[in-house]
């Protein structure tokens, strides 16, 4: 027979039960408080894509700098390329299925400036997008909150703020600054295309002006929408009023007389900027990305000085190495007939002597198997060199001239060379 539970034990049990429930509730509250801990304070962010490797897919890997495809899909990655670069070596190529996303943490108050440099080629086709979001979660679909949605239309040759009926002429064939000035305290944003205002509205309004966004800078989305390649470089998210800084790019190198392309970039301060280059040889330019050639070999220092609208200045330097011109040639053609003839072209920047050779391999070649020579060729001009042969059979023909080479095959019949291809 079971013993009855005493009232004293029952009271003690109830007390322990209440204490346990209280402890569980406290633990839950602590867990909830931990889950709701504010995100850490945002830091300045920038990316010029030069820290990646050429052709790297920015698909969410550990070495992709936080870039990934929309919904973390590798198929939506952008790709590091050297086809275009605003500064340095590389940029992010967005094309076809690209839908490249970068998320941000802690941008919940204050004034910020989001900057990106964009290059749209002159043969661009389709419609591509630049998007900023106030809320982004992988897999959330239409529950994500778009704050800014700008599309670039090749058919209309316009840049349009999505659903606002606002547009500017599309610029192709050069780098253009995209700049969004965001005030999360006042809930405003202004987007500038090549320093021209496209749209100004509430950050939380969204493209449909529903006002259901958040006072958060959550992500950027570079969306190709099946369009042809577009390139992005020198992207940044910095506090408004940040100290003015600039980059002169480089190091640069080239030959005497060769046009060297310099790239300048600036951030912080108060836009717009003015640029002043001093190339170290007495030459100057006020272009942001100028071309300059040097008349003598040597080591130079190019200096870029940027002045903003508030008369603040910033300076950066880049090393420039210029060497004496090197002869360059090409083998334009190899022909048969009565012997072998080859046309050599001077493709360099100086008049030069081409040391050439015609060499035959295979067949029974009794005369003209290895014919060397030299010829003076002016810039842009050609010269024809010949090798008279005697022999029989199919042979491989190799022609070299300076840094150029070309091969062909032919059939030697006594002193004729037939079927050269």
SVG drawing of the C-alpha trace seen along z (x, -y; Angstrom):
<svg xmlns="http://www.w3.org/2000/svg" viewBox="-2 -76 74 78">
<polyline fill="none" stroke="black" stroke-width="0.4" points="0.0,0.0 1.4,-3.4 2.0,-5.9 0.0,-9.1 2.0,-12.3 2.1,-14.6 0.8,-18.2 4.3,-19.4 5.9,-17.6 3.3,-18.8 3.9,-22.5 7.7,-22.0 7.1,-20.4 4.9,-23.3 7.6,-25.8 10.3,-24.0 8.0,-23.8 7.4,-27.6 11.1,-28.2 11.9,-25.9 9.3,-27.7 10.8,-31.0 14.3,-29.8 13.1,-28.5 11.3,-31.8 14.4,-33.8 16.5,-31.6 14.1,-32.2 14.1,-35.9 18.0,-35.8 18.0,-33.9 15.5,-36.3 17.6,-39.3 20.6,-37.7 18.8,-37.1 17.7,-40.8 21.1,-42.3 21.6,-45.2 24.0,-44.5 27.5,-45.9 28.2,-49.5 28.9,-49.7 32.3,-50.2 33.4,-52.0 33.2,-49.5 34.9,-49.6 35.9,-47.2 37.9,-47.8 38.0,-44.1 41.8,-44.1 42.2,-41.7 40.6,-38.8 42.1,-36.7 41.3,-37.2 38.1,-35.4 37.2,-34.6 33.4,-34.0 32.0,-36.0 29.6,-33.3 29.6,-33.3 32.9,-31.6 35.1,-32.3 37.5,-34.4 34.8,-36.4 34.7,-39.4 31.1,-39.0 29.8,-38.9 27.3,-36.1 24.5,-35.4 20.9,-36.4 19.5,-33.9 23.1,-32.6 22.9,-31.0 26.3,-30.4 24.7,-30.6 24.0,-34.3 27.6,-35.3 29.5,-38.2 33.0,-37.6 36.3,-39.4 37.6,-40.7 40.3,-42.9 38.2,-43.9 37.5,-47.2 38.9,-48.8 38.2,-52.2 41.3,-51.9 43.9,-49.2 43.5,-46.0 40.0,-44.5 36.3,-45.1 33.1,-43.1 31.5,-41.9 27.7,-41.6 26.0,-39.9 23.4,-37.4 22.4,-35.5 24.5,-37.7 22.6,-38.9 25.5,-39.8 24.6,-40.7 26.6,-42.1 25.0,-42.4 25.9,-45.0 25.6,-44.9 24.9,-47.7 23.9,-50.6 20.8,-51.6 21.2,-55.4 23.1,-58.4 24.1,-59.8 25.9,-57.6 27.1,-57.9 27.0,-54.8 29.3,-55.1 29.8,-52.8 31.6,-53.4 29.9,-51.8 31.0,-51.2 28.5,-50.4 30.0,-49.6 28.8,-51.4 27.5,-48.1 25.4,-47.4 22.1,-45.6 19.3,-44.8 18.3,-46.4 20.4,-46.1 19.8,-47.2 21.5,-48.8 19.6,-48.2 19.9,-49.1 17.7,-47.3 16.6,-48.2 15.9,-44.5 17.4,-41.4 17.2,-37.8 18.2,-34.8 15.0,-33.1 12.7,-35.8 11.7,-36.7 9.2,-39.6 9.3,-40.0 12.6,-41.8 12.4,-45.6 13.8,-47.5 14.8,-51.1 16.4,-52.2 15.9,-50.5 17.5,-52.1 17.6,-50.5 19.7,-51.2 17.8,-50.8 19.7,-50.2 16.5,-50.6 15.5,-54.0 19.1,-55.0 17.8,-56.2 18.6,-55.7 15.3,-55.4 14.3,-55.4 12.0,-52.4 8.3,-53.4 9.0,-57.1 8.8,-58.3 12.2,-60.0 15.0,-59.5 18.4,-60.8 20.3,-60.1 22.3,-56.8 26.1,-57.3 28.1,-54.6 31.8,-54.1 33.2,-55.7 33.1,-55.3 30.2,-57.0 29.8,-57.6 26.6,-56.3 26.1,-58.0 23.3,-57.6 23.3,-60.0 21.3,-58.3 20.0,-59.9 18.6,-57.2 17.8,-59.7 15.7,-61.9 14.5,-59.0 15.7,-60.6 17.9,-59.5 19.1,-61.2 20.6,-59.3 23.0,-61.0 24.0,-59.7 27.2,-61.3 26.6,-64.0 23.1,-64.7 20.2,-64.2 17.9,-61.4 15.6,-60.9 15.1,-62.2 12.6,-60.6 12.2,-58.8 14.6,-55.9 11.7,-53.8 9.3,-54.7 10.6,-52.0 10.1,-51.9 6.3,-51.6 6.2,-54.4 4.4,-52.1 6.5,-53.4 7.0,-49.9 10.8,-49.9 13.2,-50.0 15.7,-52.5 18.5,-50.1 21.1,-49.8 20.9,-46.1 22.4,-45.1 23.3,-46.1 22.2,-44.1 23.9,-44.3 21.3,-42.6 22.1,-41.8 18.5,-40.8 20.1,-38.8 21.7,-42.0 25.2,-42.2 28.2,-42.9 28.3,-45.9 31.2,-46.6 31.4,-47.9 34.5,-49.1 35.6,-51.3 32.4,-50.7 32.1,-52.2 29.7,-52.9 31.1,-55.6 29.8,-58.2 28.7,-61.5 31.3,-64.1 34.1,-61.5 37.5,-62.9 38.4,-63.5 40.8,-60.9 42.0,-60.0 43.8,-57.2 46.2,-57.7 46.2,-54.0 49.3,-52.5 52.1,-51.6 52.2,-52.4 54.7,-51.4 55.2,-51.8 57.6,-52.8 58.7,-56.2 56.0,-57.8 53.3,-55.3 50.1,-56.7 49.8,-55.7 46.2,-55.6 46.0,-57.0 43.0,-56.4 42.0,-58.6 39.4,-58.0 38.1,-60.1 35.8,-59.5 34.6,-61.4 34.5,-65.2 31.8,-67.1 31.1,-66.3 31.7,-67.2 35.5,-66.8 38.1,-68.4 41.2,-66.6 44.7,-67.8 47.5,-65.5 51.2,-66.3 53.0,-63.5 56.6,-64.2 57.9,-65.4 56.2,-68.8 53.0,-67.5 49.6,-68.1 46.0,-67.3 42.6,-68.2 40.9,-65.0 40.0,-62.3 41.4,-59.5 43.9,-61.1 46.3,-59.6 49.9,-60.9 53.0,-59.9 56.7,-60.5 59.5,-61.6 62.4,-60.0 63.0,-56.8 63.2,-56.9 61.4,-56.6 58.7,-59.2 56.3,-60.0 52.8,-61.0 50.9,-63.1 47.1,-63.4 45.5,-66.2 41.7,-66.2 39.8,-69.2 36.2,-68.9 33.4,-71.4 34.3,-72.6 37.9,-73.4 39.4,-70.4 42.3,-68.7 43.8,-65.2 46.9,-64.0 48.2,-60.6 51.2,-59.5 51.9,-56.6 55.2,-55.3 55.7,-55.4 58.4,-53.4 59.2,-54.3 61.6,-52.3 63.2,-52.9 61.0,-51.7 61.4,-48.1 61.1,-47.0 57.9,-45.0 57.2,-43.1 54.6,-40.8 54.7,-38.2 51.9,-39.3 52.1,-36.3 54.1,-33.4 53.8,-32.5 55.3,-29.9 56.1,-29.9 59.7,-30.2 61.0,-29.8 59.5,-31.1 58.6,-34.8 57.4,-36.3 56.1,-39.8 57.3,-41.4 55.7,-44.5 57.1,-47.0 54.3,-47.2 56.4,-49.1 56.9,-52.8 60.4,-53.2 62.2,-52.5 64.1,-49.2 66.1,-46.4 64.4,-43.1 66.7,-40.0 64.8,-37.4 65.1,-33.6 63.3,-31.2 63.8,-27.6 62.5,-24.4 61.9,-21.1 61.0,-17.8 61.3,-16.7 64.6,-16.5 65.8,-20.1 69.2,-20.4 69.4,-24.2 67.7,-26.9 67.0,-24.9 68.0,-27.7 68.1,-31.2 68.9,-34.2 69.0,-37.8 68.2,-41.4 66.2,-44.2 65.5,-47.8 61.8,-48.6 60.2,-52.0 57.3,-52.3 54.1,-50.9 55.9,-49.7 56.5,-46.2 59.4,-44.4 59.4,-41.1 62.2,-38.6 62.9,-35.5 64.5,-32.1 65.3,-30.2 65.1,-26.4 66.0,-23.2 64.7,-19.9 61.7,-17.6 58.8,-16.7 56.4,-18.2 58.1,-20.6 57.2,-22.8 58.1,-26.5 58.9,-28.6 59.5,-32.4 60.8,-34.6 61.5,-38.3 62.5,-39.9 59.7,-39.1 57.4,-37.7 56.9,-34.2 54.6,-32.4 54.5,-28.8 53.1,-27.2 53.4,-24.0 54.3,-23.5 55.5,-21.0 58.9,-21.5 59.2,-20.3 62.8,-21.0 62.8,-24.9 59.1,-25.4 57.2,-25.6 53.5,-24.6 50.4,-24.3 51.6,-26.8 49.1,-27.1"/>
</svg>
